[in-house]
């Protein structure tokens, strides 16, 4: 097995805050254990919807400046997670936020959705060549919930993985089992009285089928128990104050749908060797499982 100090992971996320919501506990766990954790963020998230009224002027259809502001939020989140190696793909602002699928902003020049995949993959390959991670983590082909930048992050990551020609051993996508979503929704209904998260009114979704994300349990290959680092994850989510309202352990995004922050995080192995079935439901319990 790879020595802990020689472990290297590369997380590729679309926007600031994605790293904290989807993989924050895992990142904090591996960083605390001595692995080199590198984060690449593909855009500044310029088109994000601003939650706090006092920061509403930062929105792209107001005064603007949200992307630059989110650079600071991301730096604070990385500090909370113990992640010291962070880069923007191609440099800050090289590709811009594309907005939600089907909106006019998908067609604006310079948005990540329109990026040449090979060009963007070569930028990511440069990071891979420098860092030499054994493990790469991004999204699945549908971008977890269908955002154009998440889909593009998958395409770019997959292309860079192929171009790396064996330099990276394993490629994972983030996942949340549907059974976990059901349990989290039940807890939210029981524990969060008044329908508020961080002072923000939120709605409850009565069925998993009403959510744009969720992975069939059978397709989840890996389960990382990082509950000891849930506090770091929640602190990182707090740092993204323009995008996330937090009332631990619950949070809401700009869609104002209540969610529960998870200390156990899940993944689907897309390429590379699988580890021995050793954990719950026969899943890997380590992103480095199967690597000698």
C-alpha positions as semicolon CSV with decimal commas, in nm:
position;residue;x (nm);y (nm);z (nm)
1;X;0,000;0,000;0,000
2;X;0,116;0,353;-0,073
3;X;0,277;0,521;0,228
4;X;0,050;0,792;0,374
5;X;0,307;1,063;0,309
6;X;0,327;0,964;-0,058
7;X;-0,047;0,980;-0,120
8;X;-0,156;1,249;-0,366
9;X;-0,512;1,340;-0,464
10;X;-0,639;1,589;-0,720
11;X;-0,995;1,720;-0,687
12;X;-1,143;1,903;-0,987
13;X;-1,450;2,112;-0,914
14;X;-1,653;2,352;-1,126
15;X;-1,709;2,646;-0,889
16;X;-1,597;2,771;-0,548
17;X;-1,811;2,595;-0,281
18;X;-1,848;2,269;-0,476
19;X;-1,536;2,135;-0,308
20;X;-1,674;2,196;0,040
21;X;-2,028;2,069;-0,018
22;X;-1,940;1,755;-0,209
23;X;-1,594;1,647;-0,093
24;X;-1,499;1,873;0,199
25;X;-1,485;1,605;0,468
26;X;-1,277;1,373;0,249
27;X;-1,035;1,652;0,160
28;X;-0,993;1,748;0,526
29;X;-0,943;1,384;0,628
30;X;-0,675;1,307;0,374
31;X;-0,498;1,639;0,430
32;X;-0,490;1,577;0,807
33;X;-0,349;1,230;0,746
34;X;-0,056;1,376;0,554
35;X;-0,165;1,322;0,194
36;X;-0,102;1,597;-0,059
37;X;-0,445;1,729;-0,155
38;X;-0,464;1,955;-0,460
39;X;-0,779;2,139;-0,563
40;X;-0,840;2,273;-0,914
41;X;-1,144;2,499;-0,959
42;X;-1,259;2,557;-1,315
43;X;-1,437;2,894;-1,282
44;X;-1,482;3,176;-1,032
45;X;-1,856;3,110;-1,007
46;X;-1,938;3,458;-1,133
47;X;-2,305;3,377;-1,199
48;X;-2,387;3,235;-0,859
49;X;-2,701;3,366;-0,690
50;X;-2,614;3,571;-0,382
51;X;-2,800;3,474;-0,064
52;X;-2,717;3,754;0,188
53;X;-2,909;4,074;0,101
54;X;-2,616;4,291;0,210
55;X;-2,399;4,132;-0,061
56;X;-2,661;4,132;-0,335
57;X;-2,476;4,412;-0,516
58;X;-2,204;4,160;-0,610
59;X;-2,437;3,972;-0,846
60;X;-2,350;3,972;-1,215
61;X;-2,672;4,159;-1,303
62;X;-2,601;4,428;-1,041
63;X;-2,261;4,587;-0,974
64;X;-2,075;4,261;-1,032
65;X;-1,755;4,145;-0,866
66;X;-1,890;3,818;-0,729
67;X;-1,618;3,609;-0,890
68;X;-1,340;3,810;-0,730
69;X;-1,519;3,799;-0,396
70;X;-1,550;3,423;-0,417
71;X;-1,174;3,388;-0,458
72;X;-1,147;3,505;-0,097
73;X;-1,427;3,274;0,014
74;X;-1,252;2,979;-0,146
75;X;-0,919;3,066;0,018
76;X;-1,091;3,070;0,358
77;X;-1,264;2,739;0,284
78;X;-0,936;2,574;0,185
79;X;-0,779;2,696;0,507
80;X;-1,064;2,538;0,705
81;X;-1,009;2,210;0,521
82;X;-0,632;2,216;0,565
83;X;-0,580;2,227;0,189
84;X;-0,277;2,437;0,094
85;X;-0,252;2,363;-0,278
86;X;-0,526;2,528;-0,479
87;X;-0,530;2,647;-0,840
88;X;-0,783;2,784;-1,088
89;X;-0,780;2,597;-1,417
90;X;-0,573;2,806;-1,658
91;X;-0,551;3,082;-1,395
92;X;-0,826;3,286;-1,224
93;X;-1,097;3,384;-1,470
94;X;-0,955;3,189;-1,767
95;X;-1,301;3,038;-1,814
96;X;-1,616;3,193;-1,673
97;X;-1,920;3,045;-1,505
98;X;-2,173;2,927;-1,767
99;X;-2,488;2,956;-1,558
100;X;-2,757;2,691;-1,533
101;X;-2,834;2,464;-1,828
102;X;-3,054;2,620;-2,095
103;X;-2,985;2,982;-2,004
104;X;-2,851;3,245;-2,245
105;X;-2,523;3,260;-2,051
106;X;-2,438;2,912;-2,186
107;X;-2,363;3,081;-2,518
108;X;-2,143;3,366;-2,396
109;X;-1,785;3,363;-2,529
110;X;-1,535;3,256;-2,265
111;X;-1,774;3,047;-2,058
112;X;-1,651;2,707;-1,946
113;X;-1,932;2,524;-2,126
114;X;-1,786;2,645;-2,457
115;X;-1,424;2,572;-2,365
116;X;-1,229;2,353;-2,601
117;X;-1,204;2,027;-2,405
118;X;-0,856;1,945;-2,530
119;X;-0,726;2,291;-2,446
120;X;-0,872;2,280;-2,096
121;X;-0,751;1,922;-2,049
122;X;-0,396;2,027;-2,137
123;X;-0,413;2,289;-1,861
124;X;-0,523;2,019;-1,619
125;X;-0,260;1,781;-1,751
126;X;0,007;2,037;-1,660
127;X;-0,114;2,021;-1,299
128;X;-0,123;1,641;-1,310
129;X;0,232;1,629;-1,445
130;X;0,352;1,855;-1,165
131;X;0,159;1,699;-0,877
132;X;0,153;1,338;-1,003
133;X;-0,162;1,236;-0,815
134;X;-0,249;0,871;-0,790
135;X;-0,618;0,961;-0,760
136;X;-0,833;1,211;-0,955
137;X;-1,182;1,310;-0,837
138;X;-1,441;1,508;-1,032
139;X;-1,801;1,440;-1,147
140;X;-1,987;1,182;-1,353
141;X;-2,098;1,236;-1,713
142;X;-2,416;1,417;-1,606
143;X;-2,222;1,652;-1,383
144;X;-2,387;1,518;-1,067
145;X;-2,696;1,738;-1,115
146;X;-2,673;1,862;-1,473
147;X;-2,495;2,195;-1,445
148;X;-2,304;2,268;-1,769
149;X;-1,982;2,347;-1,583
150;X;-1,999;2,022;-1,388
151;X;-2,054;1,825;-1,707
152;X;-1,762;2,007;-1,868
153;X;-1,543;1,945;-1,562
154;X;-1,611;1,573;-1,608
155;X;-1,523;1,587;-1,977
156;X;-1,204;1,783;-1,914
157;X;-1,100;1,558;-1,625
158;X;-1,165;1,242;-1,825
159;X;-0,968;1,376;-2,120
160;X;-0,677;1,477;-1,893
161;X;-0,689;1,134;-1,729
162;X;-0,654;0,975;-2,073
163;X;-0,378;1,216;-2,179
164;X;-0,189;1,136;-1,859
165;X;-0,143;0,787;-2,001
166;X;-0,128;0,594;-1,675
167;X;0,023;0,868;-1,460
168;X;-0,306;0,878;-1,262
169;X;-0,420;0,537;-1,138
170;X;-0,783;0,599;-1,038
171;X;-1,059;0,836;-1,152
172;X;-1,365;0,888;-0,933
173;X;-1,692;1,079;-0,960
174;X;-1,872;1,228;-0,662
175;X;-2,193;1,050;-0,565
176;X;-2,473;1,054;-0,309
177;X;-2,669;0,728;-0,275
178;X;-3,044;0,771;-0,303
179;X;-3,091;0,579;0,023
180;X;-2,874;0,838;0,199
181;X;-3,083;1,119;0,053
182;X;-3,399;0,958;0,190
183;X;-3,245;0,933;0,539
184;X;-3,114;1,290;0,526
185;X;-3,453;1,427;0,424
186;X;-3,618;1,245;0,714
187;X;-3,368;1,393;0,961
188;X;-3,421;1,738;0,817
189;X;-3,794;1,709;0,868
190;X;-3,748;1,594;1,229
191;X;-3,464;1,815;1,349
192;X;-3,498;2,151;1,178
193;X;-3,808;2,310;1,322
194;X;-3,948;2,625;1,169
195;X;-3,819;2,563;0,817
196;X;-3,510;2,781;0,853
197;X;-3,140;2,730;0,793
198;X;-2,916;3,010;0,910
199;X;-3,213;3,243;0,922
200;X;-3,311;3,159;0,563
201;X;-3,651;3,007;0,495
202;X;-3,617;2,679;0,308
203;X;-3,847;2,425;0,148
204;X;-3,849;2,051;0,202
205;X;-3,857;1,805;-0,084
206;X;-4,101;1,525;-0,011
207;X;-3,948;1,275;-0,252
208;X;-3,600;1,192;-0,376
209;X;-3,754;1,190;-0,722
210;X;-3,801;1,565;-0,683
211;X;-3,424;1,620;-0,659
212;X;-3,196;1,670;-0,961
213;X;-2,921;1,457;-0,808
214;X;-2,873;1,124;-0,639
215;X;-2,697;0,805;-0,744
216;X;-2,846;0,456;-0,752
217;X;-2,698;0,272;-0,453
218;X;-2,569;-0,007;-0,674
219;X;-2,349;0,239;-0,864
220;X;-2,175;0,374;-0,553
221;X;-1,840;0,198;-0,519
222;X;-1,668;0,390;-0,241
223;X;-1,766;0,524;0,101
224;X;-1,528;0,748;0,295
225;X;-1,598;0,780;0,667
226;X;-1,477;1,131;0,746
227;X;-1,721;1,211;1,027
228;X;-1,433;1,332;1,245
229;X;-1,386;1,609;0,987
230;X;-1,748;1,715;0,950
231;X;-1,670;2,023;1,160
232;X;-1,400;2,127;0,912
233;X;-1,642;2,073;0,625
234;X;-1,910;2,285;0,788
235;X;-1,654;2,559;0,865
236;X;-1,555;2,557;0,497
237;X;-1,920;2,583;0,395
238;X;-1,959;2,880;0,629
239;X;-1,673;3,047;0,442
240;X;-1,884;3,045;0,124
241;X;-2,132;3,289;0,273
242;X;-2,257;3,428;-0,058
243;X;-2,373;3,083;-0,167
244;X;-2,457;2,876;0,141
245;X;-2,672;2,937;0,449
246;X;-2,559;2,703;0,727
247;X;-2,719;2,596;1,054
248;X;-2,512;2,289;1,141
249;X;-2,567;2,018;1,036
250;X;-2,817;2,156;0,785
251;X;-2,763;2,399;0,499
252;X;-2,940;2,557;0,206
253;X;-2,816;2,691;-0,127
254;X;-2,977;2,962;-0,336
255;X;-3,252;2,717;-0,438
256;X;-3,355;2,730;-0,069
257;X;-3,394;2,352;-0,048
258;X;-3,286;2,223;0,291
259;X;-3,005;1,965;0,297
260;X;-2,800;1,783;0,559
261;X;-2,420;1,807;0,554
262;X;-2,265;1,461;0,541
263;X;-1,950;1,349;0,719
264;X;-1,950;1,029;0,517
265;X;-1,893;1,100;0,149
266;X;-1,950;0,874;-0,148
267;X;-1,790;0,815;-0,486
268;X;-1,822;0,606;-0,800
269;X;-1,504;0,459;-0,948
270;X;-1,501;0,546;-1,319
271;X;-1,156;0,411;-1,411
272;X;-0,873;0,226;-1,243
273;X;-0,843;-0,074;-1,011
274;X;-1,106;-0,137;-0,748
275;X;-1,002;-0,226;-0,397
276;X;-1,102;-0,531;-0,200
277;X;-1,458;-0,522;-0,070
278;X;-1,398;-0,433;0,292
279;X;-1,658;-0,181;0,399
280;X;-2,035;-0,128;0,419
281;X;-2,228;-0,279;0,127
282;X;-1,901;-0,413;-0,012
283;X;-1,772;-0,065;-0,093
284;X;-1,415;0,060;-0,081
285;X;-1,335;0,263;0,228
286;X;-1,029;0,439;0,089
287;X;-0,982;0,633;-0,236
288;X;-0,641;0,465;-0,263
289;X;-0,783;0,114;-0,229
290;X;-0,628;-0,133;-0,469
291;X;-0,307;0,066;-0,521
292;X;0,013;-0,108;-0,417
